[in-house]
């Protein structure tokens, strides 16, 4: 249960970061899905006009003026409904809730994964983070999980020193566990923090340390 809660917290944090980002990946559809995910949206009256008003601060009042025109928000909302990523719940008092379905949460997790990054400190602490994993070959789903995990950790900047051993100079446990939890392989990974490695000179050159 605790792992599920941690994953939910991680998704929420990544979603919030995505919501205020100016990333090219922050399309209107992803933006709207993310906005709805953060606590849901409570509106009164007609669904779409109320929704536009609810997100007005973020869509028009962020760093970029008129970030997403109303027509884009409208088309994105229609798309999310059609794909059953969101559901509309009408209460007796006239209030309307727009919230994510389980399918929508899964899609949001994918978006959160897209914008995941490891923040580098100003100064290296002199320690290496070593990621090791041994993911089973069966059932077949683990083949996909292994490939996806490998692709993502490469994107994050980890350096492969052996078949399933990767190294990084900065703290990255939270980010790696987030990825592993998404692909449900957290039980098959281990992360070590070490002060010395045999081929450290190669790694210093790779990560541009003096």
Secondary structure, DSSP 8 states (H G I E B T S, - for coil): -HHHHHHHHHHHHHHHHHHT---TT--HHHHHHHHHHTT-EEEESSHHHHHHHHTHHHHHBSSSBT-S-HHHHHHHHHHHHHTTSEEEEE-TTSEEEEEE-HHHHHHHHHHHHHT------SS--S-EEEEEE---S-STHHHHHHHHHHHHHHHTT-EEEETTEEEESS--HHHHHHHHHHTT-GGGEEEEEES--TTHHHHHHHTT--
